[in-house]
Amino acid sequence: MMQVDTIPIFPEKRVIALEDKKLVCDLFLELSPQVSEFTFTNLFCWRQAYSINFSKLNDFLIIFSEVNNHKAFFDPVGQGDKKKIIKICLQEFPQAKFFRLPESSAQLFNTDDGYKLLEDRDNFDYVYRRADLVLLKGKKFDAKRNFIKRFYKQYNPVCRQASEKDIEHCIRLHDEWCDDKACDLDISLKREKEAIIEMLKNCHTLGVLGAVIEIEGEVKAFSIGEPLNNTTFVVHAEKANAKFVGIYQAMNNFFASIVPEKYEFINREQDLGLLNLRKAKLSYKPSNLVKKFTLTRN
């Protein structure tokens, strides 16, 4: 049973806070989510960019984004009649949508003519076997191994697990990355920057795992992730100075190597419909894609 003393009853709402970590993590532990959005870290760090709010409806936690007065609901979290809960939300807010729905929830509406269901390919999660990303065995990974080999030989990097002392260095690297990409002129990159900085500044409280690559004593790449469920680790952020050829391949490989072996899979999130990012993610030969859907009323 969900402890709901601090969560308002739907349609009342409040913004997610750092103090909600235990409640949300306990609920997700029961749920064993597959979609990468469902970690407390993700919801908390994107709360400002997408105005992420909580409500309680029966024994379900209702999580939704509200941008420009338009509501977008995540998959309800709880035990019971989920289809009924989704219908109540869309009856209360007919113009709203459910987004990033996992396939198991989307299937509840497969034959319901009152609702429109669409695959959201741009937000499918890429899931890999951890061992594949660590060992890079076989001809299919020849290019990756060659990039990494040349990177180590040319730059003599130091790859290590991150500590709190690295936070400011990672923030500085991300600022440089954003200067190069003109993040302030791109709303998506600007929001991502805010979320990643939030993640870095609260890394200890959030309990995330970080890794850095140093070249000549300076941090030139970092990666951040955490458990998604009992078998899968999710990578939330990965940034690097791309002028060092092979640094992204090396970061991917090293981070996978420090993920605890009990996690058989690594979820590296979505490609957002960016063709170069899609090509890069596919080149690592995912073991599967986690499908997501958008649901609206007809």
Backbone as a ProteinNet text record, in pm:
[ID]
protein_1_A
[PRIMARY]
MMQVDTIPIFPEKRVIALEDKKLVCDLFLELSPQVSEFTFTNLFCWRQAYSINFSKLNDFLIIFSEVNNHKAFFDPVGQGDKKKIIKICLQEFPQAKFFRLPESSAQLFNTDDGYKLLEDRDNFDYVYRRADLVLLKGKKFDAKRNFIKRFYKQYNPVCRQASEKDIEHCIRLHDEWCDDKACDLDISLKREKEAIIEMLKNCHTLGVLGAVIEIEGEVKAFSIGEPLNNTTFVVHAEKANAKFVGIYQAMNNFFASIVPEKYEFINREQDLGLLNLRKAKLSYKPSNLVKKFTLTRN
[TERTIARY]
85.1	0	88.4	54.3	133.8	112.4	222.5	215.1	194.3	78.7	39.7	14.8	65.2	36	71.3	177.1	225.9	185.6	107.5	71.1	-76.4	-109.2	-249.1	-331.3	-461.7	-552.4	-585	-575.2	-602.2	-741.2	-757.5	-660.4	-571	-573.8	-476.4	-336.8	-234.1	-98.8	4.6	126.6	241.7	366.4	468	592.9	673	738.7	826.8	941.2	982	1089.2	1189.5	1307	1413.8	1371	1283.5	1235.8	1147.2	1105.6	1020.4	1099.9	1230.3	1314.5	1277.2	1265.4	1236.7	1101.4	1000	866	867.7	926.9	926.8	1012.1	1127.8	1215.2	1149	1077.9	1007.3	899.4	825.5	720.3	779.5	889.2	951.9	1013.3	1059.3	1114.1	1007.4	885.1	772.8	733.6	740.2	697.5	795.8	926.6	1033.1	1019.9	1034.3	1007.9	1107.3	1062	1147.4	1182.7	1093.8	1118.8	1215.1	1306.2	1415.3	1368.4	1251	1200.7	1172.3	1149.2	1100.4	1212.1	1289.9	1376.3	1349.8	1371.4	1352.7	1446.5	1570.2	1668.6	1617.6	1563.7	1513.8	1400.6	1303.2	1188.3	1228.7	1314.5	1356.5	1438.9	1531.6	1622.5	1556.7	1448.1	1375.1	1252.4	1237	1113.8	1093.1	1202.3	1188.1	1157.5	1231.1	1215.2	1074.7	1016.2	885.8	777.6	805.8	707.2	641	720.5	672.2	605	480	395.6	349	306	251.5	105.8	28.5	-103.3	-122.7	-227.9	-264.2	-407.3	-428.3	-562.2	-581.1	-671.7	-686	-549.5	-500.1	-368.3	-261.2	-281.7	-185.4	-120.6	7.7	79.1	64.2	13	-5.5	107.1	185.1	297.6	269.4	278.6	251.9	333.1	355.3	422.6	316.5	345	249.4	325.2	332.1	402.5	301.2	300.9	205.4	61	31.6	-103.9	-150.4	-56.7	-92.1	-34.5	-121.7	-80.2	-40.9	68.3	112.8	143	65.7	75.6	172.4	248.7	327.5	239.6	292.1	223.8	191.6	65.6	33.3	110.1	152.5	234.8	153.8	125.6	49.9	-9	-88.1	-151.3	-302.2	-361.3	-505.6	-544.7	-659.8	-715.5	-655	-543.2	-471.5	-552.1	-623	-701.2	-805.5	-867.8	-967.5	-903.1	-784.7	-713.7	-679.8	-630.6	-596.8	-720.8	-831.4	-956.5	-1003.1	-991.3	-1032.1	-948.6	-819.4	-731	-771	-803.9	-838.9	-981.4	-1065.5	-1198.7	-1189.1	-1101.7	-1083.1	-1016	-921.4	-847.4	-850.3	-957.7	-977.6	-870.3	-805.1	-703.5	-564.3	-554.1	-424.1	-386.9	-266.5	-221.1	-142.5	-132.1	-36	80.4	202.3	318.3	423.3	513.9	617.5	555	435	368.8	441.5	469.4	526.6	423.4	471.8	383.9	275.9	310.9	213.7	91.9	112.4	0.1	-71.8	3.5	-56.7	-152.6	-117.9	-200.1	-339	-355.3	-487.3	-588.6	-538.1	-626.2	-621.2	-564.3	-550	-682.7	-787.9	-916.7	-1022.7	-977.7	-1071.3	-1083.3	-1197.6	-1215.5	-1223.5	-1241.5	-1251.8	-1117.7	-1009.4	-876.1	-784.5	-688.1	-592.9	-455.1	-393.8	-266.1	-162.6	-48.1	57.7	190.9	267.7	405	488.6	575.4	664.1	808	839.7	970	1087.9	1073.5	1185.4	1223.8	1133.4	1161.5	1175.6	1186.2	1218.8	1354.2	1367	1494.5	1578.8	1708.4	1803.9	1864.3	1847.1	1895.7	2001.6	2114.5	2228.5	2265.8	2327.8	2386.3	2512.8	2522.1	2638.2	2767.9	2769.4	2890.7	2931.4	2833.5	2866.2	2938	2892.8	2953.8	3091	3112.5	3241.6	3343.4	3304.8	3399.5	3415.3	3310.4	3312.9	3369.5	3314.7	3364	3309.3	3390.3	3342.6	3365.8	3349.6	3374.1	3284.9	3162.2	3067.6	3116.6	3212.7	3264.8	3409.6	3458.4	3596.3	3625.1	3535.4	3558.2	3563.4	3475.3	3473.4	3606.1	3652.6	3778.7	3894.4	3894.7	4003.7	4003.7	3885.1	3876	3931.7	3893.2	3935.4	4085.9	4137.1	4281.1	4362	4319	4389.7	4376.4	4259.2	4237.3	4333.8	4346.3	4435.7	4581.1	4617.6	4756.9	4793	4701	4732.1	4724.5	4628.1	4603.1	4641.9	4674.4	4713	4617.6	4488.2	4388.9	4387.6	4327.3	4298	4146.1	4098.6	3954.8	3928.1	3834	3807.9	3665.1	3623.7	3492.4	3497.7	3390.1	3387	3365.1	3410.9	3385.6	3324.5	3285.3	3225	3322.5	3451.6	3552.1	3545.9	3484.7	3479.1	3360.4	3267.9	3143.1	3168.5	3246.9	3271.1	3342.7	3432.1	3503.8	3407	3312.6	3212.4	3119.5	3081.6	2996.8	3069.4	3198.6	3276.6	3284.7	3306.6	3310.9	3176.8	3067.9	2936.2	2908.7	2954.3	2940.4	3014.2	3132.7	3209.6	3138.8	3083.5	3008.9	2890.3	2821	2703.5	2741.3	2854.8	2900.8	2922	2978.7	3005.2	2876.3	2775	2647.4	2543.4	2578.8	2484.6	2355.3	2370.4	2255.4	2149.9	2194.6	2099.8	2005.5	2039.2	1954.2	1864.1	1877.6	1800.6	1728.7	1597	1521	1543.5	1557.1	1578.6	1713.9	1819	1952.7	1960.9	1888.6	1887.3	1823.7	1712.6	1647.4	1736.1	1800.5	1889.9	2003.8	2058.6	2167.5	2122.2	2004.6	1951.9	1939.8	1889.9	1870.9	2004.4	2101.7	2231.3	2304.3	2296.9	2359.1	2293.7	2161.1	2089.2	2138.3	2158.4	2205.4	2344.6	2431.4	2568.6	2572.5	2497.4	2501.7	2441.6	2349.1	2283.1	2324.4	2439.2	2477.3	2487.5	2536.6	2552.5	2416.3	2325.3	2191.6	2114.7	2129.8	2057.4	2115.9	2242.4	2303.7	2338.1	2370.4	2403.3	2550	2580	2717.2	2772.6	2892.8	2954.9	3091.9	3134.2	3268.4	3323.5	3455.2	3520	3640.9	3677.1	3802.7	3883.8	4005.6	4098	4205.5	4240.9	4354.6	4441.1	4566	4659.7	4600.6	4534.6	4484.5	4353.6	4291.4	4165	4054.2	3934.5	3820	3773.2	3772.4	3732.5	3609.5	3560.1	3437.2	3379.9	3246.9	3182.7	3056.2	3016	2893.4	2827.1	2692.5	2615.4	2504.9	2485.6	2377.5	2338	2238.8	2188	2104.1	2070.8	1982.8	1844.1	1790	1652.2	1561	1608	1537.3	1641.8	1600.5	1695.5	1793.6	1764.6	1854	1912.6	1866.6	1903.5	1954.7	2065.5	2124.6	2096.4	2064.7	2032.9	2137.8	2180.7	2276.1	2195.8	2203.3	2125.2	2196.5	2327.9	2401.3	2541.3	2587.6	2724	2769.7	2870.5	2922.4	3074.4	3128.5	3273	3317.7	3446.5	3508.3	3543.5	3465.1	3475.4	3600.9	3680.7	3804.4	3904.6	3882.2	3965.3	3900.4	3950.3	3887.9	3886.5	3767.5	3752	3707.5	3690.9	3660.7	3520.9	3423.4	3288.8	3286.9	3356.9	3363.8	3432.6	3538.1	3609.4	3522.7	3446.8	3360.3	3251.4	3188.9	3084.6	3139.7	3255	3317.1	3357.1	3420.1	3465.2	3347.6	3246.3	3132.6	3065.1	3048.5	2988.8	3071	3202.7	3290.6	3277.9	3231.9	3219	3074.8	2981.9	2845.9	2852.3	2795.3	2801.7	2752.7	2820.5	2793.1	2653.5	2589.5	2454.5	2354.3	2388.6	2301.7	2340.5	2253.3	2282.6	2268.9	2186.6	2155.8	2185.8	2213.6	2232.5	2138.3	2052.5	1958.8	2026.1	2045.1	2111.8	2013	1889.2	1782.8	1756.9	1693.7	1637.5	1727	1685.9	1763	1694.7	1571.5	1497.6	1473.8	1487.3	1465.5	1583.7	1696.1	1816.4	1889.6	1902.7	1951.5	2092.7	2181.6	2319.1	2323.5	2239.9	2233.8	2172.5	2071.7	2011.3	2113.4	2189.3	2292.9	2396.1	2436.9	2536.7	2483	2359	2302.1	2281.2	2239.1	2221.1	2354.8	2461.4	2592.1	2644.8	2589.2	2630.2	2545.2	2460.5	2383.4	2299.5	2195	2110.9	2048.4	2031.4	1966.1	1815.9	1762.4	1621.1	1593.8	1480.7	1432.9	1308.3	1303.1	1184.9	1087.1	975.6	877.6	801.5	766.4	683.3	572.9	464.4	345.9	288.2	210.3	134	-15	-91	-234.1	-313.7	-415.5	-506.2	-649	-745.6	-885.7	-911.6	-997.1	-1037.3	-1131.6
-119.9	0	124.6	218.8	339.7	432.5	483.6	584.4	720	782.1	896.2	1023.5	1028.9	1142.9	1276.8	1278.4	1405.4	1426.3	1335.2	1345.9	1381.9	1490.6	1532.8	1436.7	1435.7	1348.5	1411.3	1330.7	1374.1	1437.9	1552.6	1616.9	1720.9	1733.5	1821.1	1765.3	1846.9	1805.8	1879.5	1830	1904.9	1858.8	1943.1	1913.9	1809.5	1720.4	1620.9	1690	1632.8	1691	1582.8	1627.5	1534	1441.8	1491.2	1412	1295	1293.4	1185	1062	1067.5	962.2	822.5	806.4	672.5	620.9	705.9	666.2	618.9	699.1	666.4	542.4	534.8	418.6	289.4	295.8	176.8	132.8	229.2	196.7	136.8	194.8	144.3	5.5	-19.1	-151.1	-258.3	-227.3	-320	-334.3	-223.9	-222.5	-292.7	-285.6	-336.2	-279.1	-146.1	-80.6	-119.9	-109.9	-134.5	-4.3	96.2	222.3	308.4	374.4	446.5	567.3	620.4	737.1	707.5	578.9	544.9	516.4	622	623	756.3	760.1	885.7	992.3	953.7	1049.9	1120.1	1042.6	1100.9	1199.8	1158.6	1244.2	1370.8	1355.1	1470.2	1569.3	1518.5	1608.8	1679.7	1622.9	1687.8	1763.2	1775	1831	1976.6	2053.5	2194.4	2209	2136	2149.2	2112.5	2009.1	1960.6	1972.6	2047.9	2068.7	1936	1845.9	1712	1713.9	1667.8	1672.6	1534	1526.2	1404.2	1425.4	1318.4	1309.5	1165.4	1143.3	1008.1	980.5	865.5	825.7	679.6	654.4	520.9	477.7	361.6	318.6	339	436	464.5	601.7	606.1	732.7	783.5	904.1	965.9	1067.5	1048.4	1136.8	1201.6	1333.1	1397.6	1524.5	1555.4	1678.2	1780.3	1907.6	2012.4	2132.3	2138.9	2247.2	2327.2	2460.1	2547.4	2499.6	2457.6	2415	2288.2	2213.9	2088.2	1972.2	1879.4	1768	1645.9	1582.8	1456.4	1361	1253.3	1158.9	1045.3	1006.4	883.7	764.1	645.3	523.4	529.7	508.8	510.7	401.9	433.1	341.2	290	159.5	102	-32.3	-86.8	-216.8	-199.3	-267.7	-258.6	-241.9	-181.5	-166.6	-43.1	-64.7	46.7	110.4	31.1	85.9	184.4	150.6	239.4	371.8	364.3	483.9	574	514.8	592.1	661	588.7	647.2	764.4	751.7	860.7	986.4	968.1	1082.3	1152.2	1073.5	1132.5	1185.1	1135.6	1195.5	1331.7	1340.7	1467.2	1572	1524.6	1615	1557.4	1578.3	1514.5	1548.6	1662.7	1701.7	1649.1	1584.8	1533.7	1407	1358.3	1232.9	1154	1025.2	941.4	918	939.5	923.8	835.2	785	689.9	567.4	529	412.2	284.1	194.5	65.4	-20.2	-118.8	-201.6	-270.5	-312.5	-383.6	-297.1	-168.1	-77.8	-39.1	-18.5	18	-90.6	-216.9	-328.7	-329.6	-262	-254.5	-183.7	-103.7	-23.2	-66.3	-183.7	-231.2	-238.6	-277.2	-297.8	-198.7	-89.2	10.5	125	132.2	231.4	374.2	392	527.4	596	521.9	575.3	551.9	641.7	632.4	599.4	493.6	444.7	453.7	518	533.1	488.2	413.7	381.8	509.7	520.6	636.7	590.5	562.5	503.1	588.7	719.5	807.1	794.2	739.2	724.4	578.8	485.3	347.6	347.5	268.2	253.8	144.4	168.8	70.6	-6.2	-137	-221.4	-318.1	-324	-405.3	-503.4	-612.1	-700.8	-634.1	-627.6	-562.1	-625	-759.2	-829.9	-789.4	-763	-720.4	-586.9	-493.4	-360.4	-362.4	-459	-470.1	-542.2	-657.4	-742.7	-705.9	-651	-612.6	-725.8	-845.1	-962.8	-970.2	-1024.1	-1056.2	-945.9	-985.8	-896.5	-772.7	-788.9	-676.9	-559.6	-585.1	-477.7	-441.5	-484.5	-454.7	-305.3	-226.7	-81.2	-19.3	-65.2	-10.6	-39.5	-164.2	-200.9	-119.9	-96.5	-19.9	125.1	185.8	322.7	331	234.7	236	214.9	121.1	92	215.9	282.8	403.3	515.4	525.6	629.3	613.2	492	467.7	491.7	449.7	463.8	610.4	687.2	826	921.9	900.4	1000	956.7	829.9	777.5	824.9	796.6	848.7	772.8	836.4	770.6	756.9	633.3	606.3	557.1	620	581.6	616.3	553.8	587.2	729.3	803.8	943.6	955.3	1066.2	1100	1239.7	1280.4	1413.7	1524.4	1496.3	1595.8	1626.9	1537.9	1555.9	1640.1	1671.4	1735.9	1864.6	1955	2083.3	2066.4	1967.5	1942.6	1892.2	1807.4	1756.9	1869	1956.2	2069.7	2160.7	2184.1	2268	2204.1	2073.7	2003.8	2016	2000.3	2009.8	2150.9	2251.7	2390.1	2408.8	2351.3	2361.5	2287.8	2170.8	2093	2175	2241.1	2320.4	2445.8	2505	2619.7	2578.9	2461.1	2410.9	2379.6	2331.2	2291.6	2403.1	2519.9	2632.6	2589.2	2528.8	2476.2	2583.3	2705.9	2811.1	2847.4	2806.9	2835.8	2717.7	2607.9	2486	2446.2	2454.2	2430.6	2290.7	2190.9	2053.3	2039.3	2096	2088.6	2172.5	2282.6	2366.9	2292.8	2223.8	2145.3	2029.8	1964.3	1854.5	1903.7	2019.8	2075.9	2096.1	2154.9	2177.3	2046.4	1941.6	1812.3	1748.8	1756.8	1694.4	1767.7	1900.5	1977	1940.9	1925.9	1883.9	1746.3	1657.3	1522.2	1525.5	1607.4	1617.2	1677.8	1784.5	1853.6	1770.1	1679.2	1596.8	1449.7	1424	1284.3	1200.5	1258.4	1180.7	1141.7	1239.3	1211.7	1116.1	1132	1047.3	906.5	891.3	759.3	704.2	793.1	747.7	703.9	624.8	582.4	671	722	806.7	755.1	791.5	758.3	878	894.5	1003	949.6	1021.7	998.2	1126.2	1112.9	1226.1	1212.8	1325	1332.2	1448.6	1417.6	1517.7	1589.9	1511.1	1564.3	1638.5	1647.5	1718.4	1622.4	1640.3	1556.9	1592.2	1490.9	1512.1	1429.8	1348.4	1272.6	1228	1218.1	1162	1087.8	996.8	920.4	899	895.6	880.6	778.2	688.5	591	536.5	446.8	387.4	264.2	182.2	68	112.7	41.3	63.3	-41.4	-165.7	-275.5	-377.7	-495.1	-592.4	-649.2	-634.8	-691.8	-587.3	-462.7	-361.3	-233.5	-183.4	-56.1	43.6	168.4	268.3	379	419.9	530	656.4	754.6	877	984.2	990.4	1098.2	1050.7	1098	1068	1185.3	1256.3	1371.4	1362.1	1411.4	1405	1515	1545.2	1635.4	1552.5	1569.5	1481.4	1503.5	1604.6	1623.6	1511.2	1439.3	1323.2	1201.1	1162.4	1056.3	925.3	865.1	739.2	754.5	879.6	899.7	849.4	863	813.5	661	597.7	451.3	402.4	474	436.7	458	568.2	595.9	490.5	457.6	354.4	223.1	184.7	58.5	57.8	165.3	170.1	172.7	254.5	262.2	126	55.8	-78.4	-170.8	-150.7	-239.1	-216.9	-98.5	-74.7	-92.9	-118.3	-154.4	-292.4	-307.9	-437.3	-553	-665.5	-778.6	-835.8	-808.2	-862.9	-803.3	-691.2	-631.1	-685.9	-769.6	-835.6	-740.5	-637.4	-547.3	-401.9	-323.5	-179.4	-109	-24.4	55.6	190.7	224.4	350.3	453.3	438.7	535.3	549.5	660.2	672.2	751.3	753.9	832.2	963.6	985.1	1109.6	1141.9	1040.4	1062.3	1125.7	1142.1	1200.2	1090.2	1107.2	998.5	954.1	1047.8	1009.9	933.7	977.6	908.5	769.9	758.2	627.4	532.1	583.6	501.5	455.1	546	510.9	405.7	421.7	325.9	188.9	188	60.3	-9	68.4	9.6	-76	-57.3	-139.5	-266.7	-291	-415.6	-441.6	-362.5	-383.6	-521.6	-573.4	-703.8	-689.3	-571.2	-544.2	-395.1	-352.9	-216.2	-220.2	-131.8	-121.4	-27.2	-81.4	-0.5	90.6	208.6	301.7	354.9	399	438.9	568.7	635.2	753.5	719.8	754.7	725.6	854.9	873.7	988.4	939.6	1024.9	994	1022.5	943.5	969.8	1088.7
0	0	0	-85.2	-98.4	21.3	76.6	182.1	115.3	136.3	53.8	135.5	257.2	344	279.1	200.5	146	0.2	-55.9	-197	-209.1	-278.8	-291.1	-376.2	-353.4	-427.8	-562.8	-668.2	-805.1	-815.1	-884.6	-974.9	-909.4	-775.2	-709.6	-733.9	-716.7	-755.7	-671.5	-678.7	-629.4	-704.6	-700.2	-771.6	-694.2	-767.4	-706.9	-632.4	-517.6	-436.2	-398.5	-357.6	-322.2	-208.7	-122.3	-7.4	-50.3	-177.1	-227.8	-271.9	-260.5	-317.3	-266.2	-135.7	-81.9	-129.7	-124.4	-167.8	-312.6	-400.3	-543.1	-570.7	-509	-531.3	-483.4	-371.1	-321.3	-419.2	-474.3	-571.4	-698.8	-746.7	-868.2	-844.7	-722.9	-691.3	-706.6	-662.9	-680.1	-826.4	-899.2	-1039.3	-1131	-1098.3	-1185.1	-1327.5	-1340.6	-1469.3	-1578	-1703.3	-1819.4	-1890.5	-1883.5	-1954	-1872.7	-1942.4	-1875.3	-1795.9	-1827.1	-1754.6	-1608.2	-1576.2	-1442.9	-1343.2	-1315.3	-1197.3	-1127.5	-998.9	-926.9	-981.3	-1010	-1061.8	-1186.3	-1279.8	-1404.1	-1376.9	-1297.8	-1271.6	-1196.1	-1096.7	-1016.8	-1099.1	-1178.3	-1249.1	-1368	-1419.3	-1528.2	-1477.6	-1345.9	-1290	-1330.5	-1341	-1377.2	-1525.7	-1608.3	-1752.7	-1797.9	-1735	-1779.6	-1672.7	-1566.3	-1459.7	-1420.7	-1364.7	-1330.6	-1193.7	-1191.5	-1072.5	-1029.6	-903.4	-844.6	-805.6	-815.4	-753.2	-708.3	-629.8	-588.7	-633.1	-696.5	-739.2	-701.1	-606.8	-546.8	-494.9	-536.5	-489.3	-595	-682.2	-788.2	-768.5	-797.1	-805.7	-949.2	-963.4	-1094.2	-1114.1	-1218.9	-1249.2	-1383.8	-1388.9	-1517.7	-1535.3	-1661.8	-1701.7	-1740.9	-1713.2	-1748.2	-1803.8	-1936	-2003.4	-2085	-2065.2	-2134.9	-2115.6	-1992.8	-1955.4	-2026.6	-2083.9	-2151	-2070.8	-2032.5	-1947.6	-2029.3	-1986.1	-2044.8	-1929.5	-1920.2	-1809.2	-1841.4	-1740.4	-1749.1	-1710.6	-1729.8	-1689.3	-1539.3	-1499.3	-1355.6	-1280.4	-1159.5	-1081	-963.1	-962.3	-851.9	-888.2	-798.1	-816.4	-828.8	-926.8	-943.6	-1089.2	-1111.1	-1245.8	-1313.5	-1379.9	-1441.8	-1554.7	-1632.2	-1743.1	-1691	-1580.6	-1520.5	-1478.6	-1421.1	-1375.3	-1493.8	-1602.6	-1721.9	-1777.8	-1782.1	-1833.4	-1748.4	-1616.4	-1527.7	-1556.3	-1575	-1602.9	-1732.7	-1834.4	-1963.5	-1966.2	-1877.4	-1862.8	-1795.3	-1697.9	-1625.8	-1714.5	-1798.8	-1888.6	-2030.4	-2104.6	-2236.3	-2339.9	-2326.5	-2424.3	-2387.1	-2274.1	-2229	-2304.8	-2279	-2339	-2235.1	-2257.9	-2186.2	-2280.5	-2231.1	-2318.1	-2252.2	-2335	-2290.6	-2222	-2267.8	-2209.4	-2249.3	-2155.7	-2192.2	-2265	-2336.4	-2418.8	-2336.6	-2215.2	-2131.2	-2100.9	-2080.5	-2053.5	-2182.2	-2289.1	-2417.7	-2465.6	-2441.1	-2488.1	-2426.2	-2313	-2249.9	-2339.8	-2435.5	-2521	-2667.9	-2694.2	-2832.5	-2907	-2839	-2905.4	-2858.6	-2799.4	-2747.8	-2848.3	-2918.2	-3024	-2972.4	-2845	-2790.4	-2771.5	-2801.8	-2774.2	-2894.7	-2910.6	-3020.4	-2964.3	-3018.8	-2970	-3081.3	-3053.2	-3153.4	-3096.5	-3178.2	-3139.7	-3139.4	-3040.2	-3029.2	-3053.4	-3179.9	-3213.7	-3167.8	-3172.5	-3135.9	-2988.7	-2909.3	-2765.9	-2721.3	-2816.5	-2778.7	-2708.3	-2601.4	-2531.5	-2596.1	-2602.5	-2654.6	-2537.9	-2539.5	-2430.5	-2484.7	-2413.6	-2456.2	-2346.2	-2385.5	-2285.8	-2231.7	-2100.7	-2040.1	-2089.2	-2098.4	-2141.4	-2283	-2370.3	-2507.2	-2507	-2423.1	-2419.3	-2352	-2263.8	-2195.5	-2282.9	-2338.4	-2409.5	-2557.1	-2617.8	-2759.6	-2845.9	-2826.3	-2897.9	-3040.1	-3129.3	-3263.7	-3365.4	-3490.5	-3603.4	-3601	-3549.5	-3550.5	-3466.7	-3375.2	-3291.2	-3325.8	-3439.7	-3480.1	-3475.6	-3533.6	-3541.5	-3402.3	-3312.4	-3176	-3105.1	-3116.8	-3051.4	-3107.2	-3237.6	-3300.1	-3252.7	-3242.7	-3191.7	-3049.5	-2966.2	-2826.3	-2814.3	-2890.9	-2888.9	-2927.2	-3034.4	-3079.3	-2976.5	-2914	-2813.3	-2696.5	-2644.5	-2531.3	-2569.7	-2690.2	-2735.1	-2756.9	-2816.1	-2852	-2734.3	-2642	-2537.4	-2397	-2378.2	-2247.1	-2136.7	-2151	-2056.7	-1923.8	-1823.6	-1696.7	-1688.4	-1681.2	-1669.5	-1527.6	-1460.4	-1320.8	-1280.8	-1171.8	-1115.9	-1059.9	-1079.1	-1036.6	-886.3	-832	-691.3	-685.6	-565.4	-550.8	-590.6	-581.8	-621.1	-770.5	-848	-992.9	-1039.1	-948.3	-989.6	-1066.8	-1009.2	-1075.3	-1208.1	-1216.5	-1342.5	-1450	-1408.9	-1503.9	-1549.6	-1457	-1493.1	-1591.8	-1567.4	-1658.8	-1797.5	-1801.8	-1930.6	-2002.2	-1926.4	-1988.4	-2039.1	-1965.5	-2012.8	-2145.8	-2155.6	-2280.4	-2393.5	-2361.9	-2462.5	-2512.1	-2418.4	-2455.2	-2533.6	-2501.8	-2580.3	-2725.7	-2743.2	-2878.2	-2953	-2879.6	-2941.6	-2939	-2884.1	-2872.3	-2802.7	-2685.3	-2611	-2582.2	-2556	-2519.1	-2633	-2755	-2869.7	-2906.7	-2834.8	-2862.4	-2733.7	-2732.8	-2610	-2554.9	-2642.7	-2595.5	-2526.1	-2588.4	-2528.3	-2400.6	-2398.6	-2279.6	-2161.7	-2189.4	-2084.4	-2038.3	-2135	-2099.6	-2011.1	-2044.8	-1964	-1820.1	-1801.4	-1666.7	-1589.8	-1659.3	-1593.3	-1554.6	-1643.7	-1615.6	-1503.3	-1502.7	-1393.7	-1260.4	-1260.7	-1139.5	-1094	-1189.2	-1159.2	-1097	-1154.8	-1104.9	-964.8	-943.1	-814.4	-701.4	-735.1	-632.8	-640.8	-703.5	-730.2	-603.6	-495.8	-372	-314.8	-305.5	-251.7	-341.5	-471.9	-567.5	-573.9	-536.5	-534.6	-671.5	-765.4	-900.5	-909.2	-1011.5	-1039.5	-1149.8	-1129.3	-1230	-1269.6	-1390	-1437.6	-1512.4	-1507	-1580.3	-1655.1	-1760.9	-1831.6	-1822.7	-1771.6	-1763.2	-1869.9	-1929.9	-2021.3	-1975.5	-1945.9	-1892.2	-1771.6	-1686	-1559.4	-1566.5	-1683.8	-1697.9	-1740.9	-1681.3	-1716.2	-1856.8	-1944	-2083.3	-2121.3	-2028.1	-2052.3	-1918.6	-1913.9	-1795.2	-1835.7	-1749.1	-1769.9	-1635.3	-1634.9	-1510.8	-1533.6	-1437.8	-1447.9	-1312.6	-1314.2	-1190	-1225.2	-1127	-1153.9	-1199	-1298.2	-1343.2	-1280.5	-1277.8	-1211	-1168.1	-1128.7	-1072.7	-1174.5	-1303.4	-1405.7	-1499.3	-1488.7	-1587.7	-1522.5	-1575.3	-1534.7	-1645.3	-1610.2	-1712.3	-1711.4	-1831	-1846.6	-1877.2	-1787.3	-1803.3	-1884.3	-1871.2	-1937.6	-1974.1	-2088.4	-2132.7	-2219.1	-2174.2	-2247.7	-2256.2	-2367.7	-2387	-2482.9	-2477	-2573.8	-2697	-2802.6	-2919.8	-3002.6	-2969.3	-3046.8	-3017.7	-2906.9	-2875.5	-2940.3	-3053.9	-3133.5	-3056	-3046.8	-2976.2	-2832.3	-2785.1	-2643	-2606.4	-2696.1	-2665.5	-2659.7	-2752.2	-2749.5	-2621.7	-2580.3	-2458.5	-2334.4	-2332.8	-2217.4	-2205.8	-2317.4	-2319.7	-2265.2	-2313.7	-2274.4	-2126.7	-2081.5	-1942.5	-1845.8	-1877.3	-1786.1	-1772.1	-1883.8	-1877.9	-1788.8	-1789.7	-1711.9	-1561.6	-1518	-1373.9	-1324.8	-1417.7	-1376.3	-1308.8	-1191.1	-1122.3	-1210.2	-1200.1	-1288.6	-1270.7	-1158.3	-1138.1	-1237.1	-1298.9	-1400.6	-1537.3	-1591.4	-1718.5	-1836.8	-1818.9	-1930	-1894.3	-1998.7	-1984.6	-2081.4	-2025.7	-2105	-2130.8	-2259.4	-2294.3	-2349.9	-2309.2	-2339	-2489.1	-2530.1	-2663.6	-2759.2	-2887.8	-2985.9	-3022.8	-2972.9	-2993.8	-3141.9	-3227.5	-3370.3	-3441.1	-3371.1	-3432.1	-3508.9	-3639.8	-3725.1	-3690	-3659.8	-3624.6	-3492.3	-3398.1	-3269.2	-3286.4	-3370.9	-3398.3	-3459.5	-3555	-3620.3	-3517.9	-3429.2	-3327.6	-3231.4	-3188.2	-3092.7	-3157.2	-3281.8	-3352.2	-3377	-3391.4	-3421.4	-3307	-3186.8	-3072.6	-3058.5	-3157.4	-3165.2	-3039	-3018.2	-2899.1	-2895.5	-2775.3	-2761.5	-2781.2	-2747.9	-2775.6	-2762.1	-2814.4	-2798.8	-2710.7	-2613	-2527.6	-2596.6	-2643.3	-2715.4	-2618.5	-2669.2	-2593.3	-2684.6	-2621.1	-2696.7	-2639.8	-2725.5	-2684.9	-2697.7	-2594.4	-2591.5	-2573.8	-2658	-2645.5	-2664.5	-2630.8	-2662.1	-2807.3	-2867.3	-3005.6	-3009
[MASK]
++++++++++++++++++++++++++++++++++++++++++++++++++++++++++++++++++++++++++++++++++++++++++++++++++++++++++++++++++++++++++++++++++++++++++++++++++++++++++++++++++++++++++++++++++++++++++++++++++++++++++++++++++++++++++++++++++++++++++++++++++++++++++++++++++++++++++++++++++++++++++++++++++++++++++

